[in-house]
Amino acid sequence: MTLAITTSLGMPKDLVEEAEGLAKRNGWAYLPRRKYSVTKLLQGRDGLFLLAREGLSFHRLGQAVLQFHPDTAILRAKAPHDPLRTLLGTSPKTILDTTMGLATDAIVMAQAGHQVTAVESQNLIAQVVAYGLAHYESGWPSFDAAMRSIEVVHADHLAFLGEQASNAFDIVYCDPMFSQTITESHNLAGIADLANANQLTDTFMREACRVAKEAVIFKGHFRDKTFERLGFDRQVRPNQKFHYGIYRLV
């Protein structure tokens, strides 16, 4: 995959140097922005990272932009009730999120006081989201601290699970791409064709149960048969497009 990075127009020297550093560390070409359009810089390349004051985004010709914005996580963190927070309880837990994606659930869990390690198998997504978690400023100090506390790991989730000791985390969490399309999920537009679409397997479940001390939690479309196939206790949410399932180990 031929990738490059540039900056938005008129960026200060420190951000230009940061873009150059990202290029060097990741093996991307660095392209001075000058007055070229993103479309022009994309010619002959599979994708282009764009570093701006607002964060790091990823662009492709004819595709939605992949960018980090924790708007949904902020709304959920401020809400008096959230089903995932309720399911986890109030005592602080160590949580392995095996399907980070845009990190909405990881942020909600971290904001609730849990220690979160988030695994993402797709490097493009991991790059954009990890940068956002480290640099995005919401104006809400405790929320920003929660984002900074998340440890991002670029790895295949099954391989990462296999490297962990038994009972290494209190909770193993999984939120794979939904097997059914939710048309109103506009937030997923930039990630849909980049994300790992693999569904959960029996092997994943065995490893997750070995690594988790208390429970494995699954989030899926309400029509998803994974709840029954892998033995999750489905937490029915009337009139909601997705449900949570829990497989208790204690």
C-alpha positions, 0 to 999 in steps of 0.5 A: 500500500503506497501511503503518504502524509501531508499537513493542512495549509499554513501549518506551523513548523512544529506540526510540519516536523511532527508530520515528518516524524510520523512519516519516518517512523511509519515508512510513509512519504512526506509531502510538503503541502504547499498549495496542492489539493488533497486530491492532487497529492493522492494521485498515484497513492492508495491513501494520504494522512493529513495532519491538522490542528484538529488531528490526524485523518486518512483520505482516499479517492472516492471514499469517506474520510477516516477521522477521530471524533469522540462526539458519541463518547462524550454524549454517553459519558455525560448521560445519567445512564449507559447500558455498558457502564451499568453492565460493568458495575462501579468497581474499577476493572481492567478491561481488554477491548479486543475490537477498538475501532473508533474507540467509542466504547473504550472511552466510555469505559475509561471515563467510568474509571476502568483501565482499558487496553484497546486492540485494533487489527487494522493499522490505518485505524489504529494510527488515526485513533491512537493519535486522536486519543493522545491529542484531542482536546474536548475542554472536559479535563477528566474526559481528556484524561480518560482518553489519554489513559487508554493503551492502544495496541495494533495487533490481531486480537486473537494473536494478542489474546494468545500472548496473555496470561490466564486471568490477565484482565477482569473483562474481555470486551468485543464489539465486531463490525455488525453483521447487519447494517445500521443505516443511521450509523453515520459515524462508521462511514469512514471505517466501514470498508477498512475495519476487520469484518471477521465475526467471533469464533469458538477459538476466540471465545475459548481464549477470551474466557481464559484471559478474562477473570470475571466475564466476556462481554459482546456487543452485536446487532439484535439479529446477530446469532452470535449471542446464542451461538457462543452462549452469551446471556443477551441483555435485551434493549427494547427498540434498540438496534444493538444488544449486549451479551455477557458470559459470566465466569464467576 
